[in-house]
Amino acid sequence: MMKNMIYILLATLFAVEASGQEAAMTAEALVRAMDKNLNAKTRVLTSKMIVHGRRVSRTIKSRNWVKGINQAYTEYLAPPREAGTKMLKLEDKLWIYSPQTDRVIQISGHMLRQSVMGSDMSYNDMMEDRPLEELYEATLEGSVGINGRDHWVMLLTAKRKGLSYPLRRAWIDKEYLLPMREELYAKSGKLLKTSTMSDIRKVQGRWFPSQFNFKDELKRNSKGTEWVIDEIAFDVDIPASRFSKAMLRK
């Protein structure tokens, strides 16, 4: 009798340990799957950013070229006030060309936390393309249904110092393997921003959102910012010259 009880106890302990290992592996696999859907060797896209102000909304159109996680080039197309503005990211450096002043300036340090063209997105938000797997430890917190679809709830904790959001909580669609909603926190636990994804489509064999919504929770009366992708292509050839400072004045 005692021997049977010992066997049952040991079996239970092994099952709990195995279950914990499986959960950890599942969390890591989920993060890798999200990274695979959201990242690519290269991507070229045309998009518009809709900035909702207190009284009026502005729509800013742009075209973006992205290579890996270290190179990105953006040209703003409309409206006339922003048309011709260009941004170049090389690793952790960012340059902006303004046609109004015909000057190129480098954005760095605390300036990267500033809003991009009055939106709820910062320059840091736009520059951070590194895979989540490199930046965060993932822990599954449970499962929940949202609008008739099953989601995992995941807590992401920063592996390194200096990230804009040391804590993130994500609601991941079990079919799309995308973080449909995220809450972005300071180290203190204070909620800084929320983001959502919608209009999910199959693009070149991967699920990808056509619309993102960002809300700066520290802004009073913020109505949020929409980022809508009109066209996108993955793994296309982009000339190396696209990512040179000389392109900013062309």
Buried (B, 14 or more C-beta within 10 A) or exposed (E): EEEEEEEEEEEEEEEEEEEEEEEBEBBEEBBBBBBEBBBBEBBBBBBBBBBBEEEEEBEBBBBBBBBEBBBBBBBBBEEEEBBBBBBBBBEEEBBBBBEEEEEBEEBEEEEBEEBBBEBBBBBBBBBBBBBBBEBBBBEBEEEEEEEEEEBBBBBBEBEEEEBBBBBBBBBBBEEBBBBBBBBBBEEEEEEBBBBBBEEBEEBEEBBBBBBBBBBBBEEEEBBBBBBBBEEBEBEEEBEEEBBBEEBBEE
